[in-house]
Amino acid sequence: MPPWFAFVIIGFLGGIAAGLFGIGGGLVIVPALIYWVGFSQHMATGTSLAVLLPPIGLAAAFEYYRHGNVDVRAAVILAATMFVGSWVGAYFANQMKGPQLRLIFGLFICGLGVYLVYGACKRLGWF
């Protein structure tokens, strides 16, 4: 598969995930760039960050805003603090080796998955 075609598929899947769940970069784009295209962990993370602002920040946010589903005040506060937090996170990520960063990323995703599954099961009354 040519790299450009892999990028098309990855972008499309990331866009669907972003529109459905408000996710895409870390859960779809980063792993796909690593395993489908062969990017390093750092290159995949940096590329994902560069990709997210125009299509997700503009298209999906506008659509949610159009339907009255955006709290602008909260979004501004979150954006400002995320700006600082992302710089801090990127600084530390660039100090780590790729396998260390991948391990932390995997643990984060697993922990998030357990948390989401437990919460859903609890709300369904399964425990």
Buried (B, 14 or more C-beta within 10 A) or exposed (E): EEEEEBBEEBBEBBBEBBBEEEBBBBBBBBBBBBEBBEBEBBBBBBBBBEBBEEBBEEEBBEEBEEEEEBEEEEBEEEEEEEEEEEEEEBEEBEEBEBEEBBEBBEEEBEEEEEEEEEEEEEEEEEE
